């Protein structure tokens, strides 16, 4: 063990310092959310501005998706909002816990909204699949995306030791 540590130390000493490349900033692209078009798809919407329409929708769905109003982008999930709204206004006790609003998807406990958007996972069932394990679907809505340039794989010849 001591011999290995001495060899590693010697290799590091002979090899010289390692210099890292320059740190590059990512390219950031802001999502262009068309709030008017998104609000136009809501059933039962009148002439209120998109912010009011989504505030009303978030107030209803917050019973099922805690913190949904924190998302900076519209939350698009496989969820029957109209049936949920009808059941909750009718006093259905199991509306908040029932999976009947998700069609062939089943929600997991993972729903994370925030100022950058949201993430959610669902398990798909009833699909014709040859997979042995359940199909897990991850959904994300992002207020922005960032990308880094690919790695520079140019080979450089090292100077002799």
Buried (B, 14 or more C-beta within 10 A) or exposed (E): EEEEEEEEEEEEEEEEEEEEEEEEEEEEEEBEBEBEEBBEEBEEBEEEEBEEBBEBBBEBBBEBBEEBBBBBBBBEBBBEBEBBBEBBEEEEEEBEEBEEBBBEBBBEEEBBBEEBBBBBBBBBBEEEEEEEEEEEBEBEBBBEBEEEEEEEEEEEEEEEE
